[in-house]
Amino acid sequence: MSAGFLADADLTPNGLEQARQRLAGRYIDLTSSNPTHNGHFFPADVLARAADAYWPARRYDPHPRGSRGAREAIAAYYAGRGDAIAAPAETITLTASTSEAYGLLFALLADAGDNLLAPRVSYPLFDLLAQAHHLELRPYDLDPARDWAVDEASLLDAADARTRGILLVSPHNPTGAVIDAALPAFNRLGLPLIADEVFIEFAYAKARAPALARLHPELPVFTLNGVSKMFALPDLKLGWVALNTPAEAAFGARLDVLNDSLLGASGLAQAMAAPLFAEGGPFLRAMTAAVRANLDLARGALRACPRLEVPAPAGGYYLFPRVRDLPVEEEEALCLALLEAGVLVHPGYFYGEGDDARIMISCLTETARLREGLARLVDALGRIA
């Protein structure tokens, strides 16, 4: 038996990936979450000025939580939202990404063999990070009949003596669900909450996604976000964790030691943060408006397809429609047939097992490509038995 990360895993590409490679250049991709592939570019002049200002005064003076200027800019962003968390600069820790922030918190909260509770369905990154830290992810259910609300009985059943925290994504990926009220089950368990808010600016059916730290101020809450989604800057590599008062009291000092051992966020990215927040508002508003328009476009186009049930997501930029009259085990076969017809969508099982067959569509996709891809999708679904 081999040792180490995924040492015994079969890393052969799945059937859909093999077909995608074979059909390269012959399909429209409706799965991309990369803004730079879909026409969303933060203003280059703002980036250039922010970077140019860094070099003459360049000085490496690391702090376990990151540069004061960047943390103050993030704190001002939260203060400006009004309904968001109270996050003074002293309670914010900078990271190279939200993914790195997850890794830090997994290491901070749990020992090998412990477990964390994660939503089912969910973004597959969580499984990989849990394996890398030798942790178990225990699923709790989301109820599609209640707009993907947390099934509190399922959550309570999943917890045991070795449960160390609960993962929450609001708005959720890929369902768009928003947690908009405190949940008694969270209080009953009393566990730290890891609250991923990377899609919080992308409102759709609900005008706002309230901050989890405001809904549960009595629990330790770690709020995660970054510039990747907010400013369409996945390449700049800057994320953060904001700790509420209980999280700071219980875990702040240890998180300092842990992050000080990595110092993942670059000095350049940290120095650019203040100008991004100061000047990025118009871009953010334009991008989120474009995504809302794309969601409208997609839901309108898919109404022509009786095989799909397409509820309005509360937020985010994905659609996760149910495919009527399709067994769950045939999701991949359907997606392979759609790919042969010239459109790539993800099967629902990529995001965990569910009771219904589903596909995932990204409405971050550039509008003209989205329109053509949806036309191909509707046409193909009308022809595929």
C-alpha positions as CSV (number, residue, x, y, z in Angstrom):
1,M,0.0,0.0,0.0
2,S,1.3,3.4,-1.0
3,A,1.4,6.4,1.4
4,G,0.5,10.0,1.0
5,F,-2.1,12.1,-0.6
6,L,-4.3,10.2,-3.0
7,A,-1.6,7.5,-3.2
8,D,-4.1,4.7,-3.8
9,A,-6.6,6.7,-5.9
10,D,-7.4,6.0,-9.5
11,L,-6.6,9.3,-11.2
12,T,-7.7,8.2,-14.7
13,P,-9.9,11.0,-16.1
14,N,-13.6,10.2,-16.0
15,G,-15.6,9.5,-19.1
16,L,-16.8,13.1,-19.4
17,E,-13.3,14.5,-19.2
18,Q,-12.0,12.1,-21.7
19,A,-14.8,13.1,-24.1
20,R,-14.1,16.7,-23.5
21,Q,-10.5,16.3,-24.4
22,R,-11.4,14.4,-27.5
23,L,-13.9,17.0,-28.6
24,A,-11.8,20.1,-27.8
25,G,-12.8,23.1,-29.9
26,R,-16.1,21.5,-30.9
27,Y,-18.3,22.5,-28.0
28,I,-19.5,25.5,-25.9
29,D,-18.4,25.3,-22.3
30,L,-21.3,26.2,-19.9
31,T,-19.4,25.2,-16.8
32,S,-16.6,27.8,-16.5
33,S,-16.2,29.8,-13.3
34,N,-13.1,31.6,-14.6
35,P,-14.0,35.3,-15.1
36,T,-10.9,35.9,-17.2
37,H,-12.2,33.3,-19.8
38,N,-15.6,35.0,-19.9
39,G,-14.9,38.7,-20.5
40,H,-14.8,39.9,-16.9
41,F,-11.6,41.9,-16.5
42,F,-11.0,44.2,-13.6
43,P,-9.9,47.7,-14.9
44,A,-6.3,47.4,-16.0
45,D,-5.5,51.0,-15.2
46,V,-6.4,50.5,-11.6
47,L,-4.3,47.4,-11.4
48,A,-1.4,49.1,-13.0
49,R,-1.5,52.1,-10.7
50,A,-1.8,49.9,-7.6
51,A,1.1,47.7,-8.7
52,D,3.3,50.7,-9.7
53,A,2.8,52.3,-6.3
54,Y,4.2,49.2,-4.6
55,W,7.7,49.0,-6.1
56,P,9.3,52.3,-5.1
57,A,8.4,51.7,-1.4
58,R,8.9,48.0,-1.5
59,R,9.7,46.6,2.0
60,Y,9.2,43.1,3.3
61,D,7.8,43.5,6.8
62,P,5.6,40.4,7.4
63,H,2.9,40.2,10.0
64,P,1.1,37.0,10.9
65,R,-2.3,38.5,9.9
66,G,-1.0,40.4,6.8
67,S,-0.4,44.0,6.0
68,R,-2.3,46.6,8.1
69,G,-3.4,48.6,5.0
70,A,-5.0,45.6,3.3
71,R,-6.8,44.5,6.5
72,E,-8.1,48.1,7.0
73,A,-9.4,48.1,3.4
74,I,-11.3,44.9,4.0
75,A,-12.6,46.1,7.4
76,A,-13.9,49.2,5.6
77,Y,-15.6,47.1,3.0
78,Y,-17.5,45.2,5.8
79,A,-18.4,48.4,7.5
80,G,-19.7,49.8,4.3
81,R,-22.0,46.9,3.7
82,G,-24.0,47.7,6.8
83,D,-25.6,44.3,7.1
84,A,-22.4,42.5,7.1
85,I,-20.1,41.4,9.9
86,A,-18.3,43.7,12.3
87,A,-14.7,42.9,11.3
88,P,-12.1,45.3,12.6
89,A,-8.7,45.0,10.9
90,E,-7.3,43.3,14.0
91,T,-9.6,40.3,13.5
92,I,-8.8,39.7,9.8
93,T,-6.1,37.3,8.6
94,L,-4.9,37.5,5.0
95,T,-4.2,34.4,2.9
96,A,-3.2,33.6,-0.6
97,S,-6.8,32.3,-1.4
98,T,-10.0,31.1,0.1
99,S,-8.7,27.5,-0.5
100,E,-5.6,28.3,1.6
101,A,-7.9,29.7,4.3
102,Y,-9.9,26.4,4.4
103,G,-6.6,24.5,4.8
104,L,-5.5,26.8,7.6
105,L,-8.9,26.3,9.4
106,F,-8.9,22.6,8.9
107,A,-5.5,22.4,10.5
108,L,-6.5,24.8,13.3
109,L,-9.7,23.1,14.3
110,A,-9.1,19.4,13.9
111,D,-6.7,16.5,14.4
112,A,-6.2,13.6,12.0
113,G,-9.3,11.4,12.3
114,D,-11.6,14.1,13.4
115,N,-14.5,15.2,11.2
116,L,-16.2,18.3,9.8
117,L,-19.8,18.6,8.6
118,A,-20.2,19.7,5.0
119,P,-23.3,20.3,2.9
120,R,-24.5,17.7,0.4
121,V,-24.5,18.8,-2.4
122,S,-21.2,20.7,-2.3
123,Y,-18.1,22.0,-4.1
124,P,-15.7,19.0,-4.5
125,L,-12.7,21.0,-3.2
126,F,-13.8,20.3,0.3
127,D,-13.2,16.5,-0.1
128,L,-9.7,17.0,-1.4
129,L,-8.7,19.4,1.4
130,A,-10.2,17.1,4.0
131,Q,-8.2,14.2,2.6
132,A,-5.0,16.3,2.6
133,H,-5.5,17.0,6.3
134,H,-6.6,13.4,7.2
135,L,-10.1,14.4,8.2
136,E,-13.5,12.9,7.5
137,L,-16.1,15.0,5.9
138,R,-19.6,14.1,7.1
139,P,-22.4,15.2,4.9
140,Y,-25.6,17.0,6.1
141,D,-28.5,17.4,3.7
142,L,-29.9,20.4,1.9
143,D,-33.6,20.2,1.1
144,P,-34.4,21.1,-2.5
145,A,-38.1,21.3,-1.7
146,R,-37.3,24.2,0.7
147,D,-34.9,26.1,-1.6
148,W,-32.0,24.0,-0.5
149,A,-32.4,24.9,3.2
150,V,-30.2,23.1,5.7
151,D,-31.9,19.9,7.0
152,E,-31.3,20.4,10.7
153,A,-32.2,16.9,11.6
154,S,-29.6,15.6,9.2
155,L,-27.0,18.0,10.5
156,L,-27.6,16.8,14.1
157,D,-27.5,13.2,13.1
158,A,-24.1,13.7,11.3
159,A,-22.3,15.1,14.3
160,D,-20.5,13.0,16.9
161,A,-17.9,13.4,19.6
162,R,-15.1,14.0,17.0
163,T,-16.9,16.7,15.0
164,R,-14.9,19.9,15.1
165,G,-16.8,22.4,12.9
166,I,-19.5,23.0,10.3
167,L,-18.8,24.2,6.7
168,L,-21.4,26.7,5.3
169,V,-21.5,28.3,1.9
170,S,-24.0,31.2,1.5
171,P,-24.8,31.8,-1.3
172,H,-24.2,28.2,-1.9
173,N,-22.2,26.6,-4.8
174,P,-23.9,25.2,-7.0
175,T,-27.5,25.7,-5.7
176,G,-27.4,29.4,-4.9
177,A,-29.1,28.8,-1.6
178,V,-28.8,31.5,1.1
179,I,-29.0,31.0,4.8
180,D,-31.1,33.9,5.9
181,A,-32.0,33.1,9.5
182,A,-30.2,31.7,12.6
183,L,-30.6,27.9,12.8
184,P,-31.3,26.3,16.2
185,A,-29.3,23.2,15.3
186,F,-26.1,25.3,15.0
187,N,-26.7,26.6,18.6
188,R,-27.4,23.2,19.8
189,L,-24.1,21.8,18.5
190,G,-22.1,24.8,19.6
191,L,-19.4,24.1,17.0
192,P,-17.3,26.7,15.1
193,L,-18.8,27.7,11.8
194,I,-16.7,28.1,8.6
195,A,-18.7,30.6,6.6
196,D,-17.8,30.8,2.9
197,E,-19.1,34.1,1.5
198,V,-17.3,34.3,-1.8
199,F,-20.6,34.7,-3.7
200,I,-22.1,37.2,-1.2
201,E,-22.1,40.1,-3.7
202,F,-23.9,38.0,-6.3
203,A,-27.5,38.4,-5.3
204,Y,-30.4,37.1,-7.5
205,A,-33.7,36.0,-6.1
206,K,-32.9,37.4,-2.7
207,A,-31.6,40.9,-2.4
208,R,-29.0,40.2,0.2
209,A,-27.3,37.2,1.8
210,P,-26.9,38.0,5.5
211,A,-23.6,37.3,7.1
212,L,-23.5,34.1,9.1
213,A,-21.5,35.9,11.8
214,R,-24.4,38.3,12.4
215,L,-26.9,35.4,12.5
216,H,-24.8,33.5,15.0
217,P,-22.8,36.0,17.1
218,E,-22.6,33.6,20.0
219,L,-20.7,30.9,18.1
220,P,-17.1,31.1,16.8
221,V,-17.5,32.1,13.1
222,F,-14.7,32.3,10.6
223,T,-15.9,34.3,7.5
224,L,-14.0,33.6,4.3
225,N,-13.9,35.7,1.1
226,G,-11.4,37.0,-1.4
227,V,-10.8,39.0,-4.5
228,S,-11.1,36.0,-6.9
229,K,-14.9,36.2,-7.2
230,M,-15.5,39.7,-5.9
231,F,-13.2,41.5,-8.3
232,A,-12.7,38.7,-10.9
233,L,-9.0,38.4,-9.9
234,P,-8.4,34.7,-9.3
235,D,-4.8,35.2,-10.5
236,L,-4.0,37.9,-7.9
237,K,-4.2,35.3,-5.1
238,L,-5.6,37.2,-2.1
239,G,-8.2,35.9,0.3
240,W,-8.9,36.4,4.0
241,V,-10.5,35.0,7.1
242,A,-12.5,37.4,9.4
243,L,-12.9,36.2,13.0
244,N,-15.9,37.2,15.1
245,T,-15.4,37.8,18.9
246,P,-15.8,34.2,20.0
247,A,-13.6,32.9,17.2
248,E,-10.9,35.5,18.0
249,A,-11.0,34.7,21.7
250,A,-10.8,30.9,21.3
251,F,-8.6,30.6,18.2
252,G,-7.0,33.9,17.2
253,A,-3.6,33.4,18.8
254,R,-3.1,29.9,17.4
255,L,-4.2,31.1,13.9
256,D,-1.5,33.7,14.1
257,V,1.2,31.0,14.7
258,L,-0.3,28.8,11.9
259,N,-0.5,31.6,9.3
260,D,2.9,33.0,10.3
261,S,4.4,29.6,9.3
262,L,3.0,30.0,5.7
263,L,2.7,33.8,5.0
264,G,1.0,32.8,1.7
265,A,-0.3,36.2,0.5
266,S,2.3,38.1,-1.5
267,G,3.4,41.6,-0.5
268,L,2.3,42.9,-3.9
269,A,-1.2,41.5,-3.7
270,Q,-1.6,42.9,-0.1
271,A,-0.3,46.3,-1.2
272,M,-2.9,46.4,-4.1
273,A,-5.8,45.6,-1.8
274,A,-6.6,49.2,-0.7
275,P,-6.8,50.6,-4.3
276,L,-8.9,47.6,-5.4
277,F,-11.5,48.3,-2.7
278,A,-11.4,52.0,-3.2
279,E,-11.9,51.9,-6.9
280,G,-13.4,48.5,-7.6
281,G,-17.1,49.3,-6.8
282,P,-18.2,50.3,-10.3
283,F,-16.6,47.1,-11.8
284,L,-18.2,44.9,-9.2
285,R,-21.7,46.4,-9.8
286,A,-21.3,46.0,-13.5
287,M,-20.2,42.4,-13.3
288,T,-22.9,41.4,-10.9
289,A,-25.5,43.1,-13.1
290,A,-24.2,41.2,-16.1
291,V,-24.5,37.9,-14.1
292,R,-28.1,38.7,-13.1
293,A,-28.9,39.4,-16.7
294,N,-27.3,36.1,-17.7
295,L,-29.4,34.3,-15.1
296,D,-32.5,35.9,-16.5
297,L,-31.5,34.9,-20.1
298,A,-30.8,31.3,-19.1
299,R,-34.0,30.8,-17.1
300,G,-36.0,32.3,-20.0
301,A,-34.3,30.1,-22.5
302,L,-34.7,26.9,-20.4
303,R,-38.4,27.5,-20.0
304,A,-38.6,26.1,-23.6
305,C,-37.4,22.8,-22.3
306,P,-40.0,20.8,-20.4
307,R,-37.4,18.3,-19.3
308,L,-35.8,20.9,-17.0
309,E,-37.1,22.3,-13.7
310,V,-35.2,25.6,-13.2
311,P,-35.9,27.4,-10.0
312,A,-34.4,30.9,-9.4
313,P,-31.3,30.7,-7.2
314,A,-31.2,33.0,-4.3
315,G,-27.7,34.1,-5.2
316,G,-24.4,33.1,-6.9
317,Y,-24.0,32.6,-10.6
318,Y,-24.9,29.0,-11.2
319,L,-28.1,27.2,-12.2
320,F,-28.6,23.6,-10.9
321,P,-31.8,22.4,-12.7
322,R,-33.4,19.1,-12.2
323,V,-33.8,16.8,-15.2
324,R,-37.2,15.3,-15.1
325,D,-37.7,11.6,-15.9
326,L,-34.0,10.8,-15.8
327,P,-32.6,8.3,-13.3
328,V,-29.7,9.7,-11.3
329,E,-27.3,7.0,-12.6
330,E,-27.9,8.3,-16.1
331,E,-26.6,11.9,-15.4
332,E,-23.2,11.2,-17.0
333,A,-24.7,9.5,-20.0
334,L,-26.9,12.6,-20.6
335,C,-23.9,15.0,-20.3
336,L,-21.9,12.9,-22.7
337,A,-24.8,13.1,-25.2
338,L,-25.0,16.8,-24.7
339,L,-21.2,17.2,-25.2
340,E,-21.5,15.3,-28.5
341,A,-24.2,17.8,-29.4
342,G,-21.8,20.6,-28.8
343,V,-22.4,21.8,-25.2
344,L,-20.6,21.0,-22.0
345,V,-22.5,21.0,-18.7
346,H,-21.6,19.2,-15.4
347,P,-23.6,16.3,-14.1
348,G,-25.0,16.8,-10.6
349,Y,-23.0,14.0,-9.1
350,F,-19.8,16.1,-9.5
351,Y,-21.2,18.0,-6.5
352,G,-22.2,14.9,-4.5
353,E,-24.9,12.3,-4.6
354,G,-28.5,13.4,-4.7
355,D,-32.0,12.0,-5.1
356,D,-32.6,13.7,-8.5
357,A,-30.7,13.9,-11.7
358,R,-29.3,17.4,-12.3
359,I,-27.0,19.4,-14.4
360,M,-24.9,22.5,-13.6
361,I,-24.8,25.6,-15.8
362,S,-22.5,28.6,-15.1
363,C,-24.1,32.0,-15.9
364,L,-20.7,33.7,-15.5
365,T,-20.3,32.5,-19.2
366,E,-19.9,35.3,-21.7
367,T,-23.4,36.3,-22.9
368,A,-23.1,35.4,-26.6
369,R,-21.6,32.0,-25.8
370,L,-24.2,31.4,-23.1
371,R,-27.0,32.2,-25.5
372,E,-25.7,29.8,-28.2
373,G,-24.8,27.1,-25.6
374,L,-28.3,27.3,-24.2
375,A,-29.8,27.0,-27.7
376,R,-27.8,23.9,-28.3
377,L,-28.7,22.5,-24.9
378,V,-32.5,23.0,-25.4
379,D,-32.3,21.5,-28.9
380,A,-30.3,18.5,-27.8
381,L,-32.6,17.8,-24.8
382,G,-35.6,17.9,-27.2
383,R,-34.0,15.2,-29.3
384,I,-32.4,13.0,-26.6
385,A,-34.9,10.4,-25.3
